[in-house]
Amino acid sequence: MEMDIGMIRGLGTLLVMIAFIGLSLWVFNRRRDRDFAEARLLPFVDDRLPPAGQEPAAMRSTRQ
């Protein structure tokens, strides 16, 4: 069995198609909805809040 360039390209295309189908099934799996819902909101999460009773460093006054 001799592999020419057409066979190699065909196998490469088949490999990419299998990877695409697998990734699509993983992304659209119903069990992943909660994980993706949390990830979708990450840009809107504020930075960590300071401990109670302390102001953030940017809001502290430098005057005394």
Secondary structure, 3 states (H helix, E strand, C coil): CCCCHHHHHHHHHHHHHHHHHHHHHHHCCHHHHHHHHHHHHHHHCCCCCCCCCCCCHHHCCCCC
